[in-house]
């Protein structure tokens, strides 16, 4: 029998051509550090890029989640998700790096293509205005949303909107039945756009769109999810929007 001794401990035994590894054998010690490294490296690079872009380049896009940071972050999470199991289950560090690279190449290629597409798209667009078709429900719709501005119907804690035929109200009641404050007819929508970093946050739901409005000389913002913004615009139309089911040409688009 041959005992393999290294760094103060017996690592393995050889007996009649067979090897038995001891508990102190370091053969698999690379697995956890490799998995951690393959996760930490892409995420750290994405974090550094996001910090740089937000500090130096964010003036180019006031959006809360600009593609300049979201696309690299998604690519980094994809690489990290692949690197962790490869780092832990591959028999060698070389194999873990090789297979992670195989996965990283298509992910980086797709991310680069998406970023190039966004660059050309932004160059073609002169504004970030979003076109939304105003709709009016046949019955009242209750959904998460908030109105902000120096107006009496903008109230702290009122994170629910009620939209119906000729009605837009804000309330603190999630069911929309009590404590309503009705939005007056003097509120006029100017445009709809994505959410900016300077906009207030709404809890419980990821708000996707903002309606920029005017009430006299007061600037008012209405924040709501994309699928609900049509109800907001329909409730604020001064001439009374057509009901759901009317021909598309009968519904004016807000821009």
N, C-alpha and C positions, 0 to 999 in steps of 0.2 A: 504494500500500500504506500502511496506517495501522497503527502499532505502539502498543499500549496499555501505557503505562509507569506503574508504581505501586510506591511504597515501595522504590525503588532497583533494580527488576527489570522486565523486559518480560514482561507476562502474556499477551498475545494479539496476533494480527495480523489485520487486515481487508484482503481483496483481492478486488475485483470482487463485492462483496456476500456473500462467504463469510468466516467467522471460523475461524481456526486457533489453538487454545489452546497456549501454551507450557508447558514443564514446571513453571514457577513459578506457574502459574495456581492460585489458591486456591479455586476453585469447589467442589471435593470435600473440602476440608480439614475440613469439619464432620463427616464421616462417623464417623471413629474416636472423637472426643470425644463425639459424640451417642450412639453405641452404648455407650460406657463409662458415660455418665451414666444412660442408661435401664436399665442393669444395676445400677449402684451405688445409685441412689436407692431402689428398693423393698427391696433387700437391707439397706441401711443402716437404713431405717425398721423393718424386721422385727427387726434386731439390737437397735436401741434399745428397741423394745417388749419383746423377750424379756429384755433386761437389767433393765428397769424391773420387769417382772412377777416375775422370779425374785428380785429384791432386795426388793420391797415386798409382793407379793401371793402368793408361793409357798406360804405357810402354808395357803391354801385347798385346795391339792392337792399331796400329797407325791409324786405320780407322777414317774417319771424323764422321761417325755415327755408332759406335760400338754397337753390340746387347746388351752389358752389360748395356748400358744406354737407348737405344731406346726401348727395351722391357718393362722395368719398367715404362718408361714415358708413353708408350701407355696404359699400364694397369692403371696407375694413372689417365690418361685422361678419360678412360672408367668409372672408379669408380666415378670420379668427375661429369661426365655427367649424371650419374644416381642419384647421391646424391642431386644435385641441385633441380630437380623437386620433389623428395621425401621430402626433407627438407621443401619445401614451401607449398606443397599441402596436406601432411599428417596432420591429425587432432591433433596428439600428437608428441612430440619429440621422444618418445619411438618407435612409429610407423615408423618415418622417419629413425631412426637408424636401426631398424629391417629390413626394406625393402632394405635399402642400403647394409646391410650385406648380404642379399640374393643374390644381384647382384654381390657383391664384391667377394664372394666365388668362383664362376666359373671363373671370370676374373683372379683372383690370381692363380687359379689352372692351367689355360691354360698358363698364363705367366710363371709360374714355370716349366711347361712341356717344353715350348719352350726354356727356358734357359738351362735346363738339356740337351736337344737335341743338343743345340749349343755347350755346353761344350764337349760332346762326339765327335761331328763333328770336332771341332778344334783339339782335341787330335789325331784324325785319319789323319788330314791333316798336312803335313810338310811345306806347303807353302800356301800363299793366292793368288797364280797365278790363273787367270781366263782363261778358254779355250774359245776362240772366233774363229769362222770359217771365214776366209777371203772371202770377196765377192767383185765383181766388178759390178757396175751398167752398164746397156746398154746405159745410158745417165748420164750426170753429176748430182750429188746430192749435194745440198747445205744445210748445217745444222750448228747449233751452236757448236763451239769447239774452242780450243785455243792450240797453241804450245808455250811452254816455254823452255828457255835454252839460253846459250851464243852462239847463232847462228844468222846470219843475217835475217833469215825468222821468227824469233820470235820477233814480234813487238807489242808495247803497243796499246791497243784498237782494235786489230785484233781478233775478237771473232767469226769469221765465217770461216768454212772450206768448200772446194770444192773438191769432190772426183769423179774421172772418170776413164776411161780406161787409165792406165799409168800416171795418174795425181793426185797429192795431192797439194792443194794450200791453203793459208790462205789469208784472205782479211778483210777489215773493212766494206765492202759493204754487208749488209744483204741479197741482192739478188745474190751475188757472181759473178757479171758481170765485175766489174772494180776494179782497184788497187790490183790486185792479186800478191802474191809473191809465186812462185812455190817452193815446197820442193825438194831438189836435190836427186838424186839416191843414194847418199852416206849415207842417213839416214837408219839405220837398226833397226828393232823392236827386242827387247830382250824378253819382256814379257808384259802381260796385267794384271793389278791388280785393286783392289778397290781404291777409292779415300782416301787419307790420310789427316789428319788434317793440315799437312805442305804444301799440294798442294794449288796452287792458286785457287781462286773461279772464276766461270763464271757466269755472271749475265744472267737473263732471262730463265735459264734452270738449272735443277738439274742434274749435271754431275755425272754419275754413275761409269765410268771406266777410267783408265789411262793406256796409252801405254808407257812403259819405253823404250827409244830408245838411240842409240849412233850414233853420226855423227863424225867419227874420234875419238878423245879423249874427245869430248864434250857430256855431258849428256843432253838429250832432253826428255821432257814429252809432250804427246799429250792427252788432256782431251776432252772427248766426251761422249754423252749418250750411254747407252748400245746398243740400237738399231742401232746406227751409227758406232760403233767401227769396225764392219765387213767391212764397206766400207773403213775405214782408213787403215786397214791391207791389204785389197785387192789392194788398190792403191799403196802400198809400196812394194808389192811382186816383187822381181827382175826378176822372170821368167814369169811374166804375168799370173795372175790368170784366171781360166775359167769363162765364163760369167754366170750370174744368169740363173738357169735352168739346169746347168750341173749336172751329178750324184754326190751325196754326196761324194763318194770315190775319186772323182777327185779334191776335194777341201781340201788342207792341213789345219790342225788346228794349230792355233798359241797358244803357251802356255808359 
